[in-house]
Amino acid sequence: MGIPLVTHELTRDDLGAALSALELPFSPSLMDRSLWCLYATVSRMAQKSGARVLLLGQLADELFGGYAKYVEAFELQGREAAESMMSTDAREYASRGRVRDVAACGAIVEPRFPFEAKEIGEFASSIPLTFKIRDGERKAVLRRAAITLGVPERVATAPKKAAQYSSGVQKLVVRSGF
């Protein structure tokens, strides 16, 4: 894609620095602590490279059928059950996930959430669930759009895995004892 890939191996010191700044208006779960570490570290890396803004893809899963639980609900309980679950998850994101993500990044860079745009929400709610979940493929419409825009198919169709798992940060948080 012509974009440089920057990698960073998280250390115990990274985790300690990130978690020492963790301040939330609720008791953070393991997932909250893990994502906090990930987003704070990525924000610091972005800032060091000169970035002032970080785009985050939150709500893409809730709006476009990205979680396996939506496929399961669709297959076992039908369209209305899956759509209801997605709608509930999207509404609940604001009270916990967004609070966590803004707090983790906000002191370092300005986080922006393109999928929060009213127009994106309206578009997502206007398209049929079968465009979002097609033959068990999650976020199908976003994957097709990515390919159309030039993202290599192997990247656009790669299996989705939550950031705290694919990065390994959750295992590190558990092992670190923080």
TARA-V379976 format. One line per field, one symbol per residue. ss: DSSP state (@ for helix, = for strand, . for the rest). psi: psi as a letter, one per 20 degrees, with the letter a starting at -180 (. if undefined). Layout:
ss = ???
psi = ???
This chain:
ss = ...........@@@@@@@@@.........@@@@@@@@@@@@@@@@@@@....===....@@@@@...@@@@@@@@@@.@@@@@@@@@@@@@@@...@@@@@@@@@@...===.@@@.@@@@@@@@@..@@@@.=..=..@@@@@@@@@....@@@@......@@@@..@@@@@@@@..
psi = ijppppqpoprhgggggghhiooqjroprggggghggghgghggggghjiqiqppqjqigghhjliqhhhgggghhirghgghggggggggighifgggggghhhhigropqnhiipghgggggiiqqhihgoolipqkghhggggghjjpphhghjqqppqhhghijhggggghhj.
